[in-house]
Amino acid sequence: MDVTLPWETLNAVNLMLLEEPPDSKSPSLKPPIRCS
């Protein structure tokens, strides 16, 4: 995925990552982004 996404999209992805198990195929999305 492109890392130049709006923070709203990143937050939405974070919520999905928190609910779903981390995908080993997407290591770049594994670490949750804490911007709060």
CHARMM-style PDB file with segment names, atoms N, HN, CA, C and O in Angstrom:
ATOM      1  N   MET     1       0.838  -1.209   0.000  1.00  0.00      PROA
ATOM      2  CA  MET     1       0.000   0.000   0.000  1.00  0.00      PROA
ATOM      3  C   MET     1       0.867   1.250   0.000  1.00  0.00      PROA
ATOM      4  O   MET     1       2.038   1.211   0.375  1.00  0.00      PROA
ATOM      5  N   ASP     2       0.283   2.339  -0.419  1.00  0.00      PROA
ATOM      6  HN  ASP     2      -0.669   2.371  -0.724  1.00  0.00      PROA
ATOM      7  CA  ASP     2       1.022   3.604  -0.451  1.00  0.00      PROA
ATOM      8  C   ASP     2       1.013   4.238   0.934  1.00  0.00      PROA
ATOM      9  O   ASP     2      -0.032   4.347   1.577  1.00  0.00      PROA
ATOM     10  N   VAL     3       2.195   4.653   1.381  1.00  0.00      PROA
ATOM     11  HN  VAL     3       3.044   4.565   0.859  1.00  0.00      PROA
ATOM     12  CA  VAL     3       2.288   5.222   2.732  1.00  0.00      PROA
ATOM     13  C   VAL     3       1.834   6.672   2.745  1.00  0.00      PROA
ATOM     14  O   VAL     3       1.705   7.271   3.812  1.00  0.00      PROA
ATOM     15  N   THR     4       1.591   7.240   1.572  1.00  0.00      PROA
ATOM     16  HN  THR     4       1.696   6.753   0.705  1.00  0.00      PROA
ATOM     17  CA  THR     4       1.161   8.638   1.513  1.00  0.00      PROA
ATOM     18  C   THR     4      -0.360   8.711   1.489  1.00  0.00      PROA
ATOM     19  O   THR     4      -0.957   9.263   0.565  1.00  0.00      PROA
ATOM     20  N   LEU     5      -0.979   8.138   2.532  1.00  0.00      PROA
ATOM     21  HN  LEU     5      -0.494   7.689   3.283  1.00  0.00      PROA
ATOM     22  CA  LEU     5      -2.429   8.146   2.628  1.00  0.00      PROA
ATOM     23  C   LEU     5      -2.866   9.128   3.702  1.00  0.00      PROA
ATOM     24  O   LEU     5      -2.107   9.426   4.624  1.00  0.00      PROA
ATOM     25  N   PRO     6      -4.088   9.631   3.585  1.00  0.00      PROA
ATOM     26  CA  PRO     6      -4.638  10.539   4.610  1.00  0.00      PROA
ATOM     27  C   PRO     6      -4.647   9.860   5.973  1.00  0.00      PROA
ATOM     28  O   PRO     6      -4.813   8.644   6.069  1.00  0.00      PROA
ATOM     29  N   TRP     7      -4.468  10.652   7.023  1.00  0.00      PROA
ATOM     30  HN  TRP     7      -4.333  11.639   6.945  1.00  0.00      PROA
ATOM     31  CA  TRP     7      -4.446  10.095   8.380  1.00  0.00      PROA
ATOM     32  C   TRP     7      -5.741   9.365   8.698  1.00  0.00      PROA
ATOM     33  O   TRP     7      -5.741   8.411   9.476  1.00  0.00      PROA
ATOM     34  N   GLU     8      -6.839   9.802   8.106  1.00  0.00      PROA
ATOM     35  HN  GLU     8      -6.839  10.577   7.473  1.00  0.00      PROA
ATOM     36  CA  GLU     8      -8.123   9.144   8.365  1.00  0.00      PROA
ATOM     37  C   GLU     8      -8.085   7.700   7.865  1.00  0.00      PROA
ATOM     38  O   GLU     8      -8.587   6.784   8.516  1.00  0.00      PROA
ATOM     39  N   THR     9      -7.465   7.523   6.674  1.00  0.00      PROA
ATOM     40  HN  THR     9      -7.056   8.267   6.146  1.00  0.00      PROA
ATOM     41  CA  THR     9      -7.353   6.171   6.124  1.00  0.00      PROA
ATOM     42  C   THR     9      -6.438   5.326   6.981  1.00  0.00      PROA
ATOM     43  O   THR     9      -6.719   4.154   7.233  1.00  0.00      PROA
ATOM     44  N   LEU    10      -5.334   5.921   7.434  1.00  0.00      PROA
ATOM     45  HN  LEU    10      -5.106   6.872   7.229  1.00  0.00      PROA
ATOM     46  CA  LEU    10      -4.387   5.188   8.281  1.00  0.00      PROA
ATOM     47  C   LEU    10      -5.047   4.783   9.588  1.00  0.00      PROA
ATOM     48  O   LEU    10      -4.821   3.682  10.089  1.00  0.00      PROA
ATOM     49  N   ASN    11      -5.861   5.672  10.139  1.00  0.00      PROA
ATOM     50  HN  ASN    11      -6.044   6.567   9.732  1.00  0.00      PROA
ATOM     51  CA  ASN    11      -6.559   5.361  11.388  1.00  0.00      PROA
ATOM     52  C   ASN    11      -7.554   4.216  11.165  1.00  0.00      PROA
ATOM     53  O   ASN    11      -7.712   3.344  12.019  1.00  0.00      PROA
ATOM     54  N   ALA    12      -8.210   4.232  10.021  1.00  0.00      PROA
ATOM     55  HN  ALA    12      -8.081   4.940   9.328  1.00  0.00      PROA
ATOM     56  CA  ALA    12      -9.163   3.169   9.709  1.00  0.00      PROA
ATOM     57  C   ALA    12      -8.439   1.837   9.590  1.00  0.00      PROA
ATOM     58  O   ALA    12      -8.931   0.808  10.052  1.00  0.00      PROA
ATOM     59  N   VAL    13      -7.266   1.866   8.965  1.00  0.00      PROA
ATOM     60  HN  VAL    13      -6.866   2.702   8.590  1.00  0.00      PROA
ATOM     61  CA  VAL    13      -6.465   0.647   8.823  1.00  0.00      PROA
ATOM     62  C   VAL    13      -6.006   0.163  10.197  1.00  0.00      PROA
ATOM     63  O   VAL    13      -5.970  -1.039  10.460  1.00  0.00      PROA
ATOM     64  N   ASN    14      -5.655   1.110  11.070  1.00  0.00      PROA
ATOM     65  HN  ASN    14      -5.684   2.086  10.856  1.00  0.00      PROA
ATOM     66  CA  ASN    14      -5.229   0.758  12.426  1.00  0.00      PROA
ATOM     67  C   ASN    14      -6.348   0.035  13.155  1.00  0.00      PROA
ATOM     68  O   ASN    14      -6.104  -0.962  13.835  1.00  0.00      PROA
ATOM     69  N   LEU    15      -7.578   0.530  13.019  1.00  0.00      PROA
ATOM     70  HN  LEU    15      -7.776   1.340  12.467  1.00  0.00      PROA
ATOM     71  CA  LEU    15      -8.706  -0.100  13.699  1.00  0.00      PROA
ATOM     72  C   LEU    15      -8.893  -1.525  13.198  1.00  0.00      PROA
ATOM     73  O   LEU    15      -9.199  -2.427  13.978  1.00  0.00      PROA
ATOM     74  N   MET    16      -8.709  -1.729  11.900  1.00  0.00      PROA
ATOM     75  HN  MET    16      -8.460  -0.996  11.266  1.00  0.00      PROA
ATOM     76  CA  MET    16      -8.853  -3.066  11.333  1.00  0.00      PROA
ATOM     77  C   MET    16      -7.730  -3.972  11.824  1.00  0.00      PROA
ATOM     78  O   MET    16      -7.944  -5.155  12.088  1.00  0.00      PROA
ATOM     79  N   LEU    17      -6.522  -3.402  11.944  1.00  0.00      PROA
ATOM     80  HN  LEU    17      -6.347  -2.441  11.729  1.00  0.00      PROA
ATOM     81  CA  LEU    17      -5.380  -4.195  12.408  1.00  0.00      PROA
ATOM     82  C   LEU    17      -5.567  -4.581  13.867  1.00  0.00      PROA
ATOM     83  O   LEU    17      -5.158  -5.664  14.286  1.00  0.00      PROA
ATOM     84  N   LEU    18      -6.188  -3.690  14.643  1.00  0.00      PROA
ATOM     85  HN  LEU    18      -6.520  -2.811  14.303  1.00  0.00      PROA
ATOM     86  CA  LEU    18      -6.408  -3.978  16.059  1.00  0.00      PROA
ATOM     87  C   LEU    18      -7.456  -5.077  16.222  1.00  0.00      PROA
ATOM     88  O   LEU    18      -7.396  -5.863  17.167  1.00  0.00      PROA
ATOM     89  N   GLU    19      -8.411  -5.126  15.302  1.00  0.00      PROA
ATOM     90  HN  GLU    19      -8.460  -4.487  14.535  1.00  0.00      PROA
ATOM     91  CA  GLU    19      -9.474  -6.123  15.402  1.00  0.00      PROA
ATOM     92  C   GLU    19      -9.046  -7.447  14.758  1.00  0.00      PROA
ATOM     93  O   GLU    19      -9.393  -8.526  15.239  1.00  0.00      PROA
ATOM     94  N   GLU    20      -8.290  -7.342  13.665  1.00  0.00      PROA
ATOM     95  HN  GLU    20      -8.008  -6.465  13.274  1.00  0.00      PROA
ATOM     96  CA  GLU    20      -7.872  -8.549  12.958  1.00  0.00      PROA
ATOM     97  C   GLU    20      -6.422  -8.894  13.285  1.00  0.00      PROA
ATOM     98  O   GLU    20      -5.639  -8.003  13.613  1.00  0.00      PROA
ATOM     99  N   PRO    21      -6.055 -10.164  13.202  1.00  0.00      PROA
ATOM    100  CA  PRO    21      -4.679 -10.588  13.455  1.00  0.00      PROA
ATOM    101  C   PRO    21      -3.741  -9.982  12.417  1.00  0.00      PROA
ATOM    102  O   PRO    21      -4.149  -9.790  11.271  1.00  0.00      PROA
ATOM    103  N   PRO    22      -2.496  -9.675  12.783  1.00  0.00      PROA
ATOM    104  CA  PRO    22      -1.534  -9.065  11.876  1.00  0.00      PROA
ATOM    105  C   PRO    22      -1.241  -9.966  10.685  1.00  0.00      PROA
ATOM    106  O   PRO    22      -1.028 -11.168  10.842  1.00  0.00      PROA
ATOM    107  N   ASP    23      -1.233  -9.382   9.501  1.00  0.00      PROA
ATOM    108  HN  ASP    23      -1.407  -8.405   9.373  1.00  0.00      PROA
ATOM    109  CA  ASP    23      -0.953 -10.173   8.299  1.00  0.00      PROA
ATOM    110  C   ASP    23       0.552 -10.261   8.073  1.00  0.00      PROA
ATOM    111  O   ASP    23       1.234  -9.244   7.950  1.00  0.00      PROA
ATOM    112  N   SER    24       1.056 -11.488   8.022  1.00  0.00      PROA
ATOM    113  HN  SER    24       0.501 -12.314   8.122  1.00  0.00      PROA
ATOM    114  CA  SER    24       2.496 -11.685   7.827  1.00  0.00      PROA
ATOM    115  C   SER    24       2.902 -11.256   6.415  1.00  0.00      PROA
ATOM    116  O   SER    24       4.080 -11.022   6.142  1.00  0.00      PROA
ATOM    117  N   LYS    25       1.905 -11.156   5.518  1.00  0.00      PROA
ATOM    118  HN  LYS    25       0.948 -11.346   5.740  1.00  0.00      PROA
ATOM    119  CA  LYS    25       2.213 -10.764   4.139  1.00  0.00      PROA
ATOM    120  C   LYS    25       2.304  -9.243   4.016  1.00  0.00      PROA
ATOM    121  O   LYS    25       2.756  -8.721   2.997  1.00  0.00      PROA
ATOM    122  N   SER    26       1.875  -8.548   5.052  1.00  0.00      PROA
ATOM    123  HN  SER    26       1.508  -8.973   5.880  1.00  0.00      PROA
ATOM    124  CA  SER    26       1.957  -7.089   5.032  1.00  0.00      PROA
ATOM    125  C   SER    26       2.709  -6.588   6.264  1.00  0.00      PROA
ATOM    126  O   SER    26       2.103  -6.009   7.165  1.00  0.00      PROA
ATOM    127  N   PRO    27       4.024  -6.805   6.307  1.00  0.00      PROA
ATOM    128  CA  PRO    27       4.829  -6.402   7.469  1.00  0.00      PROA
ATOM    129  C   PRO    27       4.860  -4.889   7.650  1.00  0.00      PROA
ATOM    130  O   PRO    27       5.062  -4.392   8.758  1.00  0.00      PROA
ATOM    131  N   SER    28       4.657  -4.157   6.543  1.00  0.00      PROA
ATOM    132  HN  SER    28       4.494  -4.562   5.643  1.00  0.00      PROA
ATOM    133  CA  SER    28       4.725  -2.700   6.623  1.00  0.00      PROA
ATOM    134  C   SER    28       3.505  -2.133   7.348  1.00  0.00      PROA
ATOM    135  O   SER    28       3.531  -1.003   7.836  1.00  0.00      PROA
ATOM    136  N   LEU    29       2.435  -2.932   7.411  1.00  0.00      PROA
ATOM    137  HN  LEU    29       2.414  -3.850   7.013  1.00  0.00      PROA
ATOM    138  CA  LEU    29       1.213  -2.460   8.066  1.00  0.00      PROA
ATOM    139  C   LEU    29       1.054  -3.071   9.453  1.00  0.00      PROA
ATOM    140  O   LEU    29       0.105  -2.761  10.174  1.00  0.00      PROA
ATOM    141  N   LYS    30       1.995  -3.947   9.822  1.00  0.00      PROA
ATOM    142  HN  LYS    30       2.766  -4.200   9.236  1.00  0.00      PROA
ATOM    143  CA  LYS    30       1.872  -4.644  11.104  1.00  0.00      PROA
ATOM    144  C   LYS    30       1.968  -3.694  12.295  1.00  0.00      PROA
ATOM    145  O   LYS    30       1.112  -3.754  13.178  1.00  0.00      PROA
ATOM    146  N   PRO    31       2.985  -2.810  12.358  1.00  0.00      PROA
ATOM    147  CA  PRO    31       3.091  -1.906  13.505  1.00  0.00      PROA
ATOM    148  C   PRO    31       1.984  -0.854  13.490  1.00  0.00      PROA
ATOM    149  O   PRO    31       1.879  -0.102  12.522  1.00  0.00      PROA
ATOM    150  N   PRO    32       1.158  -0.780  14.530  1.00  0.00      PROA
ATOM    151  CA  PRO    32       0.078   0.211  14.603  1.00  0.00      PROA
ATOM    152  C   PRO    32       0.635   1.622  14.717  1.00  0.00      PROA
ATOM    153  O   PRO    32       1.602   1.857  15.442  1.00  0.00      PROA
ATOM    154  N   ILE    33       0.027   2.557  14.003  1.00  0.00      PROA
ATOM    155  HN  ILE    33      -0.759   2.366  13.414  1.00  0.00      PROA
ATOM    156  CA  ILE    33       0.498   3.941  14.033  1.00  0.00      PROA
ATOM    157  C   ILE    33      -0.234   4.716  15.128  1.00  0.00      PROA
ATOM    158  O   ILE    33      -1.448   4.905  15.065  1.00  0.00      PROA
ATOM    159  N   ARG    34       0.515   5.154  16.119  1.00  0.00      PROA
ATOM    160  HN  ARG    34       1.502   5.000  16.170  1.00  0.00      PROA
ATOM    161  CA  ARG    34      -0.087   5.904  17.228  1.00  0.00      PROA
ATOM    162  C   ARG    34       0.130   7.396  17.016  1.00  0.00      PROA
ATOM    163  O   ARG    34       1.193   7.924  17.343  1.00  0.00      PROA
ATOM    164  N   CYS    35      -0.871   8.076  16.471  1.00  0.00      PROA
ATOM    165  HN  CYS    35      -1.734   7.647  16.206  1.00  0.00      PROA
ATOM    166  CA  CYS    35      -0.723   9.507  16.215  1.00  0.00      PROA
ATOM    167  C   CYS    35      -1.519  10.306  17.233  1.00  0.00      PROA
ATOM    168  O   CYS    35      -1.444  11.534  17.267  1.00  0.00      PROA
ATOM    169  N   SER    36      -2.284   9.600  18.067  1.00  0.00      PROA
ATOM    170  HN  SER    36      -2.344   8.602  18.040  1.00  0.00      PROA
ATOM    171  CA  SER    36      -3.087  10.286  19.080  1.00  0.00      PROA
ATOM    172  C   SER    36      -2.194  10.731  20.232  1.00  0.00      PROA
ATOM    173  OT1 SER    36      -2.678  11.330  21.193  1.00  0.00      PROA
TER     174      SER     36
END
